[in-house]
Each structure stands twice: as structure tokens, then as C-alpha cells.
Amino acid sequence: MNITDFLISLVPLKPDELTDILAHFKKQSLPKNQILVRQGEVCKSLYFVEQGMGRSYYLNENGKEITQWFFGVGKFMTSADSFFQQTPSLYNLEVLENSIVYCIPKEDLDLLFAKYHKMEKLGRLVTTEMLTKMVNKLNALQFQTAKERYDYMLAEFPDISHQVPLGHIASYLGMTQETLSRIRKGDARK
């Protein structure tokens, strides 16, 4: 999904409003494994994923990467607390494959929120969706079996196993790679 279609799917924008809003986004082609924000840096931009896949992750006390979230096509990617509060990020942001993103600095987004009530509505809709998905993931980690978490992830990201290394998927689901392999083998037998 391209950014134009995404924006007008959420709020009705006049052509001149859409042109002005899109002028604040910068299109970037990013190579696989490009880091956009490092843990401890302030996240200064919001990214819309037009093509590719991204993730947020942190390094635990043993230096192991723990994936917090995946960002697929048609979604915004950022370190939300860092971006909105302008505080150091707890997470690294990385694209996992060659990607095309549209980037908007926080200052420009704030300007658009002040200028267009429709942009405030869009921000509320995107934030509500993001919060709901985060709560659903937290609930899945707390209350579901490993198999149920895997099925939940596939419903959210159907092609993820072709885009993301299994180690990233296992850490996102809060399980070992061995457990993930057993679940995947069980699904393949069906």
C-alpha cells in the first residue's frame, strides 16, 4: 500500500491538503539491515513502510537481540515513546529487507497536526490501532500457549516466515527457536 492510498483510506483529504501533507514526507530506499535508530538515541522521525519489513528490538543483559515488534507494508514504524516524548529510545529500529519508506520528522508532523484537524484524527486512528495491537501482543504473551502465539503472529503477518529470520520470530513470540521449530513442523504435517 502506498502512502497516498493509506492516508485517504483513513481520512477524507482534499487534493490540496494531500499535496501539502505528502510534501512533508521524504521517500527513502533503504538497504537490508539498515539501522534507523539505535538504542539510546532519540527517534526523530516516523516512517511509513511502503515496501519491505522492519522491526524494533533491544539487546538484553546478555547481548541477545529481543524483537519487540515487526512493521509490515502499510504501517508506520517508529520507537513510539522516544518519538512522541523525544526521549532516548529503548529500542533499535531496523529494516529487515530492502525497503521503501516515507519519513517525516517530528517537527513536520506536529506542524501538520496543528494545521489540519484531519491529521489529528489520522494520528488518533493510527495510535489507537498501534496501542490495540500492542495490548493484544501483551495478552498473547501472558495468556496464550506457544502455538496460539504463533498462530496469532501469522494472522497479523502472514508472510513473515519468508521475510524474517526465525531467531527474530522466536524472540518476538517469547520462545526458543527449538520451540518455534517444533510448532512449525507440527503445522507442516497437517
GISUL-V746512 format. One record per residue. N is the residue number from 1. SS is DSSP state (H for helix, E for strand, L for the rest). NEAR is the number of other ideal C-beta (glycine too) atoms within 12 Angstrom. D_CENTER is the distance of its C-alpha to the mean C-alpha in whole Angstrom. Layout:
# GISUL-V746512
<<N & SS & NEAR & D_CENTER> <N & SS & NEAR & D_CENTER>>
This chain:
# GISUL-V746512
<<1 & L & 20 & 14> <2 & L & 20 & 15> <3 & H & 34 & 15> <4 & H & 22 & 18> <5 & H & 16 & 18> <6 & H & 27 & 15> <7 & H & 35 & 17> <8 & H & 20 & 20> <9 & H & 16 & 19> <10 & H & 28 & 18> <11 & L & 23 & 21> <12 & L & 15 & 24> <13 & L & 26 & 24> <14 & L & 14 & 28> <15 & H & 12 & 28> <16 & H & 12 & 29> <17 & H & 23 & 26> <18 & H & 26 & 23> <19 & H & 14 & 25> <20 & H & 20 & 25> <21 & H & 33 & 21> <22 & H & 26 & 20> <23 & L & 18 & 22> <24 & L & 30 & 20> <25 & L & 30 & 17> <26 & E & 20 & 18> <27 & E & 22 & 17> <28 & E & 24 & 16> <29 & E & 18 & 17> <30 & E & 29 & 15> <31 & L & 17 & 17> <32 & L & 18 & 15> <33 & L & 21 & 15> <34 & L & 27 & 15> <35 & E & 24 & 14> <36 & E & 37 & 12> <37 & E & 34 & 13> <38 & L & 22 & 15> <39 & L & 26 & 16> <40 & L & 16 & 18> <41 & L & 21 & 18> <42 & E & 23 & 17> <43 & L & 34 & 14> <44 & L & 26 & 15> <45 & E & 31 & 13> <46 & E & 40 & 10> <47 & E & 41 & 9> <48 & E & 40 & 9> <49 & E & 38 & 8> <50 & E & 32 & 12> <51 & E & 27 & 12> <52 & L & 35 & 11> <53 & L & 39 & 8> <54 & E & 45 & 6> <55 & E & 41 & 6> <56 & E & 42 & 7> <57 & E & 34 & 11> <58 & E & 29 & 14> <59 & E & 18 & 18> <60 & L & 14 & 20> <61 & L & 7 & 24> <62 & L & 8 & 25> <63 & L & 9 & 22> <64 & L & 16 & 20> <65 & E & 25 & 17> <66 & E & 28 & 15> <67 & E & 36 & 11> <68 & E & 35 & 9> <69 & E & 39 & 6> <70 & E & 38 & 5> <71 & E & 42 & 3> <72 & L & 32 & 6> <73 & L & 29 & 9> <74 & L & 27 & 9> <75 & L & 32 & 6> <76 & E & 41 & 6> <77 & E & 43 & 4> <78 & L & 38 & 7> <79 & L & 41 & 9> <80 & H & 32 & 10> <81 & H & 21 & 13> <82 & H & 29 & 14> <83 & H & 36 & 13> <84 & H & 24 & 15> <85 & H & 15 & 18> <86 & L & 21 & 18> <87 & L & 18 & 19> <88 & E & 20 & 18> <89 & L & 30 & 14> <90 & L & 27 & 15> <91 & L & 34 & 12> <92 & E & 33 & 12> <93 & E & 43 & 9> <94 & E & 37 & 10> <95 & E & 36 & 10> <96 & L & 38 & 11> <97 & L & 30 & 14> <98 & L & 20 & 15> <99 & E & 34 & 13> <100 & E & 28 & 14> <101 & E & 39 & 12> <102 & E & 36 & 13> <103 & E & 35 & 13> <104 & E & 34 & 15> <105 & E & 22 & 16> <106 & H & 27 & 17> <107 & H & 16 & 20> <108 & H & 24 & 20> <109 & H & 33 & 18> <110 & H & 21 & 20> <111 & H & 18 & 23> <112 & H & 31 & 21> <113 & H & 25 & 21> <114 & H & 13 & 25> <115 & H & 18 & 26> <116 & L & 25 & 24> <117 & H & 16 & 24> <118 & H & 23 & 22> <119 & H & 29 & 20> <120 & H & 20 & 20> <121 & H & 19 & 20> <122 & H & 32 & 17> <123 & H & 30 & 15> <124 & H & 17 & 16> <125 & H & 20 & 15> <126 & H & 30 & 11> <127 & H & 23 & 12> <128 & H & 15 & 14> <129 & H & 21 & 12> <130 & H & 27 & 9> <131 & H & 17 & 12> <132 & H & 15 & 13> <133 & H & 27 & 11> <134 & H & 20 & 11> <135 & H & 15 & 14> <136 & H & 22 & 15> <137 & H & 28 & 13> <138 & H & 18 & 15> <139 & H & 15 & 18> <140 & H & 27 & 18> <141 & H & 24 & 18> <142 & H & 13 & 21> <143 & H & 14 & 23> <144 & L & 20 & 22> <145 & L & 17 & 24> <146 & H & 26 & 22> <147 & H & 22 & 23> <148 & H & 21 & 21> <149 & H & 29 & 18> <150 & H & 33 & 18> <151 & H & 20 & 19> <152 & H & 27 & 16> <153 & H & 37 & 13> <154 & H & 25 & 15> <155 & H & 16 & 15> <156 & H & 26 & 12> <157 & L & 33 & 11> <158 & L & 15 & 15> <159 & L & 18 & 15> <160 & H & 32 & 13> <161 & H & 25 & 16> <162 & H & 15 & 17> <163 & H & 27 & 14> <164 & L & 34 & 13> <165 & L & 25 & 16> <166 & H & 24 & 18> <167 & H & 22 & 18> <168 & H & 33 & 14> <169 & H & 38 & 14> <170 & H & 30 & 17> <171 & H & 30 & 16> <172 & H & 37 & 13> <173 & H & 39 & 15> <174 & L & 26 & 18> <175 & L & 29 & 20> <176 & L & 17 & 22> <177 & H & 20 & 22> <178 & H & 14 & 26> <179 & H & 22 & 25> <180 & H & 31 & 22> <181 & H & 20 & 24> <182 & H & 18 & 27> <183 & H & 30 & 25> <184 & H & 26 & 24> <185 & H & 14 & 28> <186 & H & 15 & 28> <187 & H & 15 & 26> <188 & H & 10 & 28> <189 & H & 8 & 31> <190 & L & 8 & 31>>
